[in-house]
Amino acid sequence: MDELKVIGKPIRRIDGKVKVTGKAVYSDDVILPRTLIAKVLHARYAHAKILRLDTQKAKDLPGVVAVYTAKDIKFNDKYFRMGATRDTWVLAEDYVRYIGDMVAFVVAEDEEIAEKALKLIEVDYEQLPVVATLTDAEAAEHLARGDKPGNVAMPLVVERGDVEKDFAEATVFVSGKYSFPSLHQLHLEPNSATAVYEMGKLTVYCASQVWFHIREDISAVTGIPEKDIEIKPMDIGGAFGARNDQPLPVFTALLATMVKGTVKMTNSRLEEFLACRPSLGMDIEITMAADSEGNFLSKKTKLLSGFGAYSSDSDAVTAIACLRADNNYRFRSVYIEGTGLYLNHAPTAAYRGFGNPQMHFALEQTIDKLAVKLKMDPTELRMKNFMHAHETTIHGFKPQTNGIAECMNKAKELMKWDEKKKNSVKGKGVGVAALIHCSGSRAGKPEFAGSSAHLRLEGSGALTVLIGECEMGQGAKTVFAQIVAEELGVDPQQVNVIMGDTALTPFSTGTNGSKLTINLGNALLHACKDLKRKLTECLRERIGTGPVIVKDGNIYGEYTGEYVMSLEEASARACYARNGQAFLGVGIFEPKADLGDRTGYGNLAPAYPFGIQMAEVTVYDDGSYTVDKLVSVHDIGKVINSQMAYGQLYGGVMQALGSVTMENLSINNEGIYQANTILEYKPPTILEMPEIEGALVETIDPYGPYGAKCIAEPPIIAIAPAVANAIYDACGLRFEQAPITPALVKKKLMQKQRGANAEEEA
């Protein structure tokens, strides 16, 4: 590879200045003339029949423009989203099925009037039994939805190889039952949208990960053709998967069409908890079989996942939880039984890692149990069973690069693993967990897996990237500016990147599947090459320069290497020679990836990131414990921007730390989120931040731009099992339920002590 001048360097973010100076424009910053305010009446109960719904008093309130219920919504059952279950609605009709379910819309002249109107709506309910836990849903004594027998939303059964034969040959068995809670993405910016309906056309200002899917949803519930709907992308205050399914922009657009004007909706923080799309809580049971040398033979897995009241991305998340983590290891056979279940709480959806953290929490602890039973170092047991590059995994993955062994060696060095295992200290422990993810998976529409990009060069020399995906804080705009800068030799800060404007950019399935750097980066590389070809042809044929190339922001003779002119001069002369027409480079990338068969078997992505995460903890006699150090080492292919890569690493590690130590929506038996404020939800702050050491392994993947994979999701995946394994190493207690709170640790320590005292007395 030629020496790279921009790629791999800690380039300053091109959108950083507007954000740190407060000049970024977010959805709630949109203020348009004659804007009406919309509010939603949310259900008070997790499961109830609507006996009476009277909106007349609200309609009579001065300043109220309209009040709508389900009977007023023509396409009330057309809000399908991306899930395969197609079980969604706009407003509740005869039943409410979770606290926060939407019962009525109010549109008023201002927010105060809208809030007063909500209080005037009269609803009589007949409460019904609440299905709040996965155990209750599986038992099916009561139904979360009367139209869904057995509470089953999605059954999945997969068997690879001869499981019974391999279990019969095995000599060592370990098992465990694990529970991972539903988590909130907790992005800082609450959802907000403004929609303008004028002369049969809709313009919607909002944040999203999936601009074009939002447009499809709006068309479905309004009946307006997609060609008459334009989505104006706003800056995004975080997402972490939550903006993969966003009802609010869709319903704002619907209300704008119904009142034939401009409508704005903004969630309160409480509404973000009530009507959010949190992650899927999961109960997982695993039994592993191995031989006496520690070779993995087979594994049986039973997984229950909570879809909530209806499916969003829940089916895809469940499938990934069932199938992805296995691919890190050489299993001869596996049996997986995964069941998505309806529950009376908010619908669940995408969360950073997309089901992978839940299964890694279970699998990586089970592997540690096997290491204990075999009296092997858990790092050595994993190294013995890791898959390698160019091998086909149990579910059909075909990674062309795999740096997990290098990751393990580097992580052990940073943690001083061997030294700490040899010189153990009472109450202190270290734990390890491995991870695998996908880069550029076939997420979105089944018709295609790739991405497309446009690069426009104006006569002024201005360079503009046009792409349909979104920047949500991960640094995508800067990555794409770097690619253009590397290929054309310009300053990255001079590259304008427009993302997600449906009137300007190519269609996109959205920002998901860790696909932007690898898929869209490759598409943009092709667009750069296409642009250079068109420009140099024009210079040769119309300006008479002879064969030339674009390099270092200038035009040089292709064979002589002599300076001809600057790129800026060339763009002006070439555009003028074409009567002012700009040059448009078009790039398309179709990854080498399969959609998979009906069992999910196939090469899901062109590349796969790998990693090792470690934790060091101290457990005290009173049950409190501290996470003293976290190590996170990742094979992400070529590093595009070292500063942003480490930023993703640290952010993901801290988000994962919250999931294992404190975060939990705490859904009670009435279907109430007991943690429904940021204070009660308790995300980690800088006060809980331990020492974090990170490292990046560059394997140079053949499919990624410059050899890159991804770093966005992997850092969140295996911290939880690493901490759990470290706690076991410190005190000999296994915690199979997250979050592992000090109260839980204290309870188990007391039980252990009572058991020891009872043995002494006996």
Residue pairs with C-beta under 8 A, 6 or more apart in sequence:
1 700
1 706
1 707
4 486
4 706
5 486
5 489
6 482
6 485
6 486
6 492
7 482
7 483
7 486
7 638
7 640
7 706
8 638
8 639
8 640
8 641
8 642
8 706
9 482
9 641
9 642
10 641
10 642
10 643
10 644
11 478
11 481
11 482
11 492
11 641
11 643
12 478
12 493
12 643
13 475
13 477
13 478
13 644
14 477
14 478
14 481
14 492
14 493
14 495
14 497
15 24
15 235
15 471
15 477
15 478
17 23
18 24
18 235
19 235
24 235
25 234
25 235
26 189
26 192
26 207
26 234
26 235
26 236
26 237
27 189
27 191
27 192
27 193
27 194
27 205
27 206
27 207
27 234
27 266
28 189
28 190
28 192
28 266
29 234
30 192
30 194
30 205
30 234
30 264
32 194
32 196
32 262
32 264
33 262
34 261
34 262
35 194
35 262
35 263
35 264
36 65
36 107
36 108
36 109
36 259
36 261
36 262
36 263
36 264
37 107
37 108
37 109
37 110
37 111
37 113
37 114
37 263
37 264
37 265
38 105
38 106
38 107
38 108
38 114
38 251
38 252
38 255
38 263
38 264
38 265
39 105
39 106
39 108
39 111
39 114
39 115
39 117
39 118
39 265
40 102
40 103
40 104
40 105
40 106
40 118
40 251
40 265
40 271
40 275
41 102
41 103
41 104
41 105
41 106
41 118
41 121
41 123
42 99
42 100
42 101
42 102
42 103
42 271
42 274
42 275
43 92
43 96
43 98
43 99
43 100
43 101
43 102
43 103
44 99
44 123
44 125
45 96
45 99
45 125
45 127
45 671
46 96
46 97
46 98
46 99
46 130
46 132
46 344
46 345
46 670
46 671
46 672
47 95
47 96
47 97
47 98
47 127
47 128
47 129
47 130
47 131
47 144
47 344
47 671
48 95
48 96
48 125
48 126
48 127
48 128
49 94
49 95
49 125
49 126
49 128
50 92
50 93
50 94
50 95
50 96
50 103
50 123
50 124
50 125
51 124
51 125
51 126
52 122
52 123
52 124
53 69
53 103
53 104
53 121
53 122
53 123
53 124
54 121
54 122
54 123
55 67
55 69
55 104
55 121
55 122
57 120
57 121
57 122
58 64
58 67
58 106
58 117
58 118
58 120
58 121
59 66
59 67
61 108
61 113
61 116
61 117
61 120
62 113
63 108
63 109
63 110
63 113
64 106
64 107
64 108
64 109
64 113
64 114
64 117
65 107
65 108
65 109
65 259
66 105
66 106
66 107
66 255
66 258
66 259
67 104
67 105
67 106
67 107
67 117
67 121
68 91
68 104
68 105
68 107
68 255
68 258
69 91
69 103
69 104
70 76
70 89
70 90
70 91
70 92
70 93
71 93
72 258
73 90
73 91
73 221
73 254
74 223
75 90
75 220
75 221
75 222
75 223
76 89
76 90
76 91
76 93
76 221
77 88
77 89
77 90
78 90
78 220
78 221
79 88
79 89
79 90
79 217
79 220
79 221
79 247
79 250
80 86
80 88
80 217
80 220
81 88
81 213
81 217
81 245
81 311
81 312
81 313
82 210
82 213
82 244
82 245
82 312
82 313
82 316
82 444
83 310
83 311
83 312
83 313
83 314
83 315
83 316
84 154
84 311
84 315
85 153
85 154
85 307
85 310
85 311
85 314
85 315
87 148
87 153
87 310
87 311
88 310
88 311
88 312
88 347
89 310
90 102
90 221
90 251
90 254
91 102
91 103
91 104
91 105
92 101
92 102
92 103
95 128
95 145
95 146
96 103
96 125
97 144
97 145
97 309
97 310
97 344
98 308
98 309
98 344
98 345
98 346
98 347
98 671
99 274
99 345
99 346
99 671
99 672
99 673
100 271
100 274
100 275
100 346
101 309
102 247
102 251
102 275
103 121
103 123
104 118
104 121
105 251
105 255
106 114
106 117
106 118
106 121
107 114
107 255
107 258
107 259
107 263
108 114
108 117
128 142
129 142
130 142
130 344
130 669
130 670
130 671
131 137
131 142
131 143
131 144
131 151
131 342
131 343
131 344
132 343
132 344
132 345
132 667
132 668
132 669
132 670
132 671
133 343
133 667
133 669
134 281
134 282
134 283
134 304
134 305
134 306
134 341
134 343
135 283
136 142
137 144
137 151
137 304
137 306
137 341
137 342
137 343
138 151
138 304
138 339
138 341
140 150
140 151
143 149
143 150
143 151
143 342
144 151
144 309
144 341
144 342
144 343
144 344
145 151
145 309
145 310
145 342
148 342
151 341
151 342
151 343
152 339
152 340
152 341
152 342
153 307
153 311
153 314
153 315
153 340
153 341
153 342
154 307
154 311
154 314
154 315
154 318
154 338
154 339
154 340
155 338
155 339
155 340
156 318
156 319
156 322
156 336
156 337
156 338
156 339
156 340
157 336
157 337
157 338
158 322
158 323
158 334
158 335
158 336
158 338
158 599
158 600
159 333
159 334
159 335
159 336
160 331
160 333
160 334
160 394
160 395
160 601
161 298
161 331
161 332
161 333
161 334
161 394
162 332
162 333
163 298
163 300
163 333
163 334
163 335
165 333
166 289
166 297
166 298
166 332
166 333
167 173
167 289
167 297
167 298
167 300
169 291
169 297
170 289
170 290
170 291
170 297
170 298
171 290
171 291
171 292
172 289
172 290
172 291
172 292
172 294
172 370
172 373
172 374
173 287
173 288
173 289
173 290
174 287
174 288
174 290
174 366
174 369
174 370
174 373
175 285
175 286
175 287
175 288
175 366
175 369
176 285
176 286
176 362
176 365
176 366
176 369
176 734
176 736
177 283
177 284
177 285
177 736
178 283
178 284
178 285
178 286
178 361
178 362
178 365
178 736
178 737
179 281
179 282
179 283
179 284
179 736
179 737
179 738
180 281
180 282
180 284
180 357
180 358
180 361
180 362
180 659
180 720
180 738
181 281
181 663
181 664
181 665
181 666
181 738
181 739
182 278
182 279
182 280
182 281
182 306
182 345
182 348
182 664
182 665
182 667
183 278
183 279
183 351
183 659
183 663
183 664
183 665
184 272
184 273
184 276
184 278
184 279
184 663
184 665
184 681
185 238
185 239
185 240
185 241
185 242
185 276
185 278
185 279
185 351
185 352
186 238
186 240
186 678
186 681
186 683
187 237
187 238
187 239
187 240
187 242
187 243
188 237
188 238
189 207
189 236
189 237
189 238
190 266
190 267
190 268
190 269
190 271
190 272
191 206
191 207
191 243
191 246
191 248
191 249
191 266
191 267
191 272
192 206
192 207
192 248
192 264
192 265
192 266
192 267
193 204
193 205
193 206
193 248
193 249
193 252
193 253
193 264
193 265
193 266
194 204
194 205
194 206
194 252
194 262
194 263
194 264
195 202
195 203
195 204
195 205
195 249
195 252
195 253
195 255
195 256
195 262
195 263
195 264
196 202
196 203
196 204
196 256
196 261
196 262
197 253
197 256
197 257
197 259
197 260
197 261
197 262
200 224
200 228
201 224
201 228
201 229
201 230
202 218
202 222
202 224
202 228
202 229
202 230
202 253
202 256
202 257
203 229
203 230
203 232
204 214
204 218
204 229
204 230
204 231
204 232
204 249
204 252
204 253
205 232
205 234
206 214
206 231
206 232
206 233
206 234
206 246
206 248
206 249
206 252
207 233
207 234
207 235
207 236
207 237
207 239
207 243
207 246
207 470
207 472
208 214
208 231
208 233
208 236
208 243
208 246
208 249
208 470
208 500
208 510
209 239
209 241
209 243
209 244
209 470
209 472
209 510
209 511
209 512
210 243
210 244
210 470
210 509
210 510
210 511
210 512
211 231
211 233
211 468
211 470
211 500
211 501
211 502
211 508
211 510
212 231
212 468
212 502
212 507
212 508
212 509
212 510
213 444
213 509
213 510
214 231
214 246
214 249
214 250
215 226
215 229
215 231
215 502
216 226
217 250
218 224
218 229
218 249
218 250
218 253
218 254
219 225
219 226
219 229
221 250
221 251
221 253
221 254
222 253
222 254
222 257
224 257
229 253
229 502
230 501
230 502
230 503
231 249
231 500
231 501
231 502
232 501
233 470
233 499
233 500
233 501
235 471
236 243
236 470
236 471
236 472
236 473
237 473
238 472
238 473
239 470
239 472
239 473
239 511
240 351
240 352
240 655
241 279
241 313
241 349
241 350
241 351
241 352
241 354
241 512
242 276
242 277
242 349
242 350
242 351
243 470
243 472
244 277
244 312
244 313
244 349
244 350
244 510
244 512
245 277
245 312
245 313
245 347
245 349
245 350
247 275
248 265
248 267
251 265
252 263
252 264
252 265
255 263
255 265
256 262
256 263
267 275
269 677
269 678
270 676
270 677
273 665
273 673
273 675
273 676
273 677
273 681
274 346
274 673
274 676
275 346
276 346
277 312
277 346
277 347
277 348
277 349
277 350
278 346
278 348
278 349
278 351
278 665
279 317
279 348
279 349
279 350
279 351
279 358
280 305
280 306
280 307
280 314
280 317
280 318
280 321
280 348
280 351
280 355
280 358
281 305
281 306
281 348
281 667
282 303
282 304
282 305
282 306
282 321
282 355
282 358
282 359
283 303
283 304
284 301
284 302
284 303
284 304
284 321
284 358
284 359
284 361
284 362
285 301
285 302
285 303
286 299
286 300
286 301
286 362
286 363
286 366
287 299
287 300
288 296
288 298
288 299
288 366
288 367
288 370
289 296
289 297
289 298
289 299
290 296
290 297
290 370
290 374
291 297
292 374
294 370
294 371
294 374
294 376
294 381
294 384
294 385
295 330
295 384
295 385
296 329
296 330
296 331
296 332
296 385
297 331
297 332
297 333
298 331
298 332
298 333
298 334
298 335
299 326
299 331
299 333
299 334
299 335
300 334
300 335
300 336
301 322
301 334
301 335
301 336
301 337
301 338
302 337
302 338
303 318
303 321
303 322
303 336
303 337
303 338
303 339
303 359
304 338
304 339
304 341
305 314
305 317
305 318
305 321
305 338
305 339
305 340
305 341
305 348
305 355
305 358
306 340
306 341
306 343
306 345
306 348
307 314
307 315
307 340
307 341
307 342
307 343
307 347
307 348
308 314
308 342
308 343
308 345
308 346
308 347
308 348
309 342
309 343
309 344
309 345
309 346
309 347
310 342
310 347
311 340
311 347
312 347
312 348
312 349
312 350
313 349
313 350
313 354
314 340
314 347
314 348
314 349
315 340
316 354
316 355
316 443
317 348
317 349
317 350
317 351
317 354
317 355
318 338
318 340
318 355
319 338
319 355
319 600
320 354
320 355
320 356
321 338
321 355
321 356
321 358
321 359
322 336
322 338
322 359
322 600
323 336
323 395
323 600
324 355
324 356
324 359
324 395
324 436
324 437
324 438
325 356
325 359
325 360
325 363
325 364
325 435
325 436
326 334
326 363
326 393
326 394
326 395
327 387
327 393
327 394
327 395
327 397
327 436
327 608
328 386
328 387
328 404
328 434
328 435
328 436
328 610
329 382
329 385
329 386
329 387
329 394
330 385
330 386
330 387
330 391
330 394
331 394
333 394
334 394
343 671
344 671
345 667
345 671
345 673
346 673
350 512
352 652
352 655
352 712
352 713
352 716
353 437
353 713
353 716
353 717
354 512
354 513
354 713
356 435
356 437
356 713
356 717
357 656
357 659
357 716
357 717
357 718
357 720
360 433
360 435
360 717
360 718
360 720
360 721
361 660
361 720
361 721
361 724
361 738
362 721
362 736
363 721
364 433
364 434
364 718
364 721
364 722
364 725
365 721
365 724
365 725
365 734
365 736
367 378
367 381
367 382
368 378
368 431
368 432
368 721
368 725
368 728
369 734
370 381
371 377
371 378
371 381
374 381
377 421
378 431
378 432
378 725
379 408
379 412
379 417
379 432
382 408
382 432
382 434
383 405
383 408
386 402
386 404
386 405
386 434
387 393
387 399
387 402
388 402
389 399
389 400
389 401
389 402
390 398
390 399
390 400
391 398
391 399
392 398
393 399
395 600
395 601
395 602
396 594
396 596
396 601
396 602
396 603
396 604
397 603
397 604
397 605
397 608
398 603
399 607
399 608
399 610
400 607
400 701
400 702
400 703
401 607
401 635
401 637
401 699
401 700
401 701
401 702
401 709
402 608
402 610
402 635
402 699
403 610
403 635
403 697
403 698
403 699
404 434
404 436
404 610
404 611
404 612
404 635
406 635
406 697
406 699
407 610
407 611
407 612
407 633
407 634
407 635
407 695
407 697
408 434
408 612
408 633
410 612
410 633
410 695
410 697
411 417
411 432
411 612
411 613
411 614
411 631
411 632
411 633
411 695
412 418
412 614
414 614
414 631
414 633
414 693
414 695
415 430
415 614
415 616
415 629
415 631
415 693
417 430
417 432
417 614
420 428
420 430
420 616
421 430
427 618
427 619
427 620
427 621
427 730
427 731
428 616
428 617
428 618
428 619
428 628
428 730
429 616
429 617
429 619
429 726
429 727
429 728
429 729
429 730
429 731
430 614
430 615
430 616
430 617
430 726
430 729
431 614
431 615
431 617
431 721
431 722
431 723
431 724
431 725
431 726
431 727
431 728
431 729
432 612
432 613
432 614
432 722
432 725
433 612
433 613
433 614
433 718
433 719
433 720
433 721
433 722
433 725
434 610
434 611
434 612
434 613
434 718
435 610
435 611
435 612
435 613
435 714
435 717
435 718
436 608
436 609
436 610
437 514
437 608
437 609
437 610
437 710
437 713
437 714
437 717
438 513
438 514
438 604
438 605
438 607
438 608
438 609
439 514
439 515
439 517
439 518
439 605
439 606
439 607
439 608
439 609
439 637
439 701
439 704
439 709
439 710
440 449
440 513
440 514
440 515
440 518
440 519
440 591
440 593
440 605
440 606
440 607
440 703
440 710
441 449
441 513
441 514
441 515
441 593
441 604
441 605
442 449
442 513
442 591
442 593
442 594
442 595
442 596
442 604
442 605
443 509
443 510
443 512
443 513
443 515
444 509
444 510
444 512
444 513
445 509
446 595
448 509
448 590
449 519
449 590
449 591
449 593
449 595
450 519
450 523
450 588
450 589
450 590
450 591
451 467
451 469
451 508
451 515
451 516
451 519
451 520
451 522
451 523
451 588
451 589
452 467
452 468
452 506
452 507
452 508
452 523
452 586
452 587
452 588
452 589
453 465
453 466
453 467
453 480
453 506
453 520
453 523
453 524
453 526
453 527
453 586
453 587
454 465
454 466
454 467
454 505
454 506
454 527
454 584
454 585
454 586
454 587
455 463
455 464
455 465
455 466
455 484
455 524
455 527
455 528
455 530
455 531
455 584
455 585
455 587
456 462
456 463
456 464
456 466
456 582
456 583
456 584
456 585
457 463
457 531
457 535
457 571
457 575
457 582
457 583
457 584
457 585
458 464
458 571
458 575
458 582
459 571
459 572
459 575
459 576
459 580
459 582
460 568
460 571
460 572
461 567
461 568
461 571
461 572
462 496
463 484
463 488
463 490
463 494
463 495
463 496
464 495
464 496
464 497
464 498
465 480
465 481
465 484
465 495
465 496
465 497
465 498
465 524
465 527
466 498
466 504
466 505
466 506
467 480
467 497
467 498
467 499
467 500
467 505
467 506
467 508
467 520
467 523
467 524
468 499
468 500
468 502
468 505
468 506
468 507
468 508
469 476
469 499
469 500
469 508
469 510
469 511
469 516
469 520
470 476
470 499
470 500
470 510
470 511
471 477
471 497
471 499
472 511
474 511
474 516
474 644
474 648
474 712
475 641
475 644
475 647
475 648
476 499
476 511
476 516
476 517
476 520
477 497
477 499
478 492
478 641
478 644
479 516
479 517
479 521
479 640
479 641
479 644
480 495
480 497
480 520
480 521
480 524
481 492
481 493
481 495
481 497
482 492
482 640
482 641
483 521
483 524
483 525
483 528
483 640
483 705
484 490
484 492
484 495
484 524
484 528
485 491
485 492
485 494
485 495
486 706
487 525
487 528
487 529
487 532
488 528
488 531
488 532
488 550
488 553
488 567
489 550
489 551
489 552
489 553
489 554
489 567
490 553
490 567
498 504
498 505
499 505
500 508
513 605
514 609
514 710
514 712
514 713
515 710
516 710
516 712
517 640
517 704
517 705
517 708
517 709
517 710
518 591
518 606
518 607
518 701
518 703
518 704
518 705
518 708
518 709
518 710
519 589
519 591
519 606
520 589
521 640
521 704
521 705
521 708
522 587
522 589
522 591
522 703
522 704
522 705
523 587
523 588
523 589
524 587
524 705
525 587
525 589
525 705
526 585
526 586
526 587
526 588
526 589
527 585
527 586
527 587
528 585
528 587
529 585
529 587
530 585
530 586
530 587
531 583
531 584
531 585
532 549
532 550
532 585
534 583
534 584
534 585
535 550
535 570
535 571
535 574
535 583
536 547
536 548
536 549
536 550
536 555
538 574
538 577
538 578
538 583
539 545
539 548
539 555
539 564
539 570
539 573
539 574
540 546
540 547
540 548
542 574
542 577
542 578
543 573
543 574
543 577
545 555
545 557
545 564
545 565
546 557
546 558
547 557
547 558
547 559
548 555
548 556
548 557
548 558
548 564
549 555
549 556
549 557
549 558
550 567
553 566
553 567
554 563
554 564
554 565
554 566
554 567
555 563
555 564
555 565
555 566
555 567
555 570
556 562
556 563
556 564
557 564
564 570
565 573
571 583
574 583
575 581
575 582
575 583
591 605
591 606
591 703
592 603
592 606
592 703
593 602
593 603
593 604
593 605
593 606
594 602
594 603
594 604
595 602
596 602
596 604
606 701
606 703
606 704
607 637
607 701
607 703
607 704
607 709
607 710
608 709
609 634
609 635
609 636
609 637
609 709
609 710
609 711
609 714
610 634
610 635
611 632
611 633
611 634
611 635
611 714
611 715
611 717
611 718
612 631
612 632
612 633
612 718
613 630
613 631
613 632
613 633
613 653
613 715
613 717
613 718
613 719
613 722
614 630
614 631
614 632
614 722
614 726
615 627
615 629
615 630
615 631
615 719
615 722
615 723
615 725
615 726
616 627
616 628
616 629
616 630
616 726
617 625
617 626
617 627
617 628
617 723
617 726
617 727
617 730
618 625
618 626
618 628
618 730
619 625
619 727
619 730
619 731
619 745
619 749
621 749
622 746
623 742
623 743
623 745
623 746
623 747
623 749
623 750
624 742
624 745
624 746
625 727
625 730
625 742
625 745
626 690
627 657
627 661
627 688
627 690
627 723
627 726
628 690
628 691
629 690
629 691
629 692
629 693
630 653
630 657
630 690
630 691
630 692
630 693
630 719
630 722
631 692
631 693
631 694
632 649
632 652
632 653
632 692
632 693
632 694
632 695
632 715
632 719
633 694
633 695
633 696
633 697
634 649
634 694
634 695
634 696
634 697
634 711
634 714
634 715
635 697
635 698
635 699
635 709
636 645
636 696
636 697
636 698
636 708
636 709
636 710
636 711
636 714
637 698
637 699
637 700
637 701
637 704
637 707
637 708
637 709
637 710
638 698
638 700
638 701
638 704
638 705
638 706
638 707
638 708
639 645
639 696
639 698
639 708
640 705
640 706
640 708
642 696
645 696
645 711
646 694
646 696
648 711
648 712
648 715
649 694
649 696
649 711
649 715
650 692
650 694
650 715
651 715
652 712
652 713
652 714
652 715
652 716
653 692
653 694
653 715
653 716
653 719
654 684
654 689
654 692
655 715
655 716
656 715
656 716
656 717
656 718
656 719
656 720
657 684
657 688
657 690
657 719
657 723
658 682
658 683
658 684
659 716
659 719
659 720
659 738
659 739
660 719
660 720
660 723
660 724
660 738
660 739
660 740
661 684
661 688
661 723
661 739
661 740
661 741
662 682
662 683
662 684
662 688
662 739
662 741
663 681
663 682
663 683
663 684
663 739
664 675
664 681
664 738
664 739
665 673
665 674
665 675
665 676
665 681
666 673
666 674
666 675
667 673
667 674
668 674
674 680
675 681
675 682
696 711
698 707
699 707
699 709
700 706
700 707
701 707
701 708
701 709
720 738
723 740
724 734
724 735
724 736
724 738
724 740
727 733
727 735
727 740
727 745
728 734
728 735
731 745
731 749
732 752
733 745
733 748
733 749
733 752
735 744
735 745
735 748
737 744
